[in-house]
Amino acid sequence: MLKDTRFGFIAPTVGMTLTVQLTTVNVDSVTVLRSTIGNLSAAAIKLKINNGFRIVEPTLNKFLSKKTVHFPTNVLGLFELTALTISYYNNYIYAGITPVFIVPKGTT
C-alpha cells in the first residue's frame, strides 16, 4: 500500500489551449501487507517507484504534451472567449475564462 503519495503538475495555457505536464510523483512510504513471494523490503519498493518516475518523466511529459485540450473561442456568435486561466491555491483549482460580448452587426 502506498502512503502519502504526492503528485505535482503544471497546466500551461497558450491562448485557449491547455496542456499538462507532471512535475513530481513522490511516494513517502510503502507498507507491504502480504507477500506470497517472500520478504519484500518496503524501503526498496519505495525507492524503485520514486526513481522509476524520474526515469519515465521525460517520456511521459512528451506524450502528454501531444494531448492538448482546445477550448472554443466563439460561443454561438454571441461571445468571444479569451484569457484562459488555471491556478491552484490552498487545495483548490481555479479555472477562468473571460467572455466578451460580440455586438451584432448593424446595431451600432
N, C-alpha and C positions, 0 to 999 in steps of 0.2 A: 504494500500500500504506500502510495506517495503522499507525503505530508508537506504542507506549506509550499506548494509549487507556485512559483511566480511567473507570469507571462508579461513581457513588455513588448509594446508595439508602437509604431508611429503610423499615421494615416495622412500622408501628404496629399494636398489638393492642388491641382493646377487647373485654373478655370473652373469648370464644372465636372472635372474628372478626379476620382478618388482612387488611390492605390493603398495597399497595406504592406508594411514590412515588419517582420518580427525583429526585436532588438535583444530580448532576453527570454530564456527559459531556464529557470533555476529550481532544482529540487532541493529543498532544505534537509529533508530526511526521508529515509525509506524504512518501512517495517516489513519484515518477512513474516507473514502469518503462518504459512505452512509450506513445506517443500517436499516433493516426492523424489527429488533427485539428489538429496544430500544437504549438507550445510551450506547455506548461501550467506555471503557477507553483505549486509545492508549497506555498509560504507562503500564497498566495491561497486555495488549496483548503482548507488547514487553518483559516484564518480564517473561511471561509464555513461549514464544518462546525460549528465551535465557536459562532459567532454564530447559526447556524440552530437549534441545540439550545436556546439561550437564548430564542429566539422561540417555539419549539414547546413548550417545557417546561410552561407552564401548561395548555395544551390537552391535552397528553399525560397529565399528572397528573390532570386532571379525568376523563379517560377511564379511567385506572387506578383511580381511587377508586370507580368503579362495579363493578369486578371484584374482589369480595371473596371470601375463602376462609373458609368456615364450618367449624369443627371440631366434631365431635359432643361433646355434654356428657354423654351416657349410653351406656355400653357394656353391652349385654345385660342391663340392670337390675342389674348387679353392681358397676359402678364409676361414679362421677361424676367427670368430668374438669374440672379447674379450673386456673387460673394459667398460661395460655399465655404462654411467654416465648421471645423470639427475640433473640439477641445475636450480635454479630460482634466477635471479638477475635483479633489475631495471625494473620490469614489463615484463621480457622476460623469457621464459622457454627454456633452452638449453638441447638438448639430443645428446649424442655422443656415438659412438661405434668404437672401433679400429679394422680395418680389417688387417689380417696378411695373406700374400700370401703363399699358400702351394705349395712348389716345387714339380712338378710331379716326380714320381718315375722313376729312370733310367736316369735322366737328370743331375745328379751331377757329 
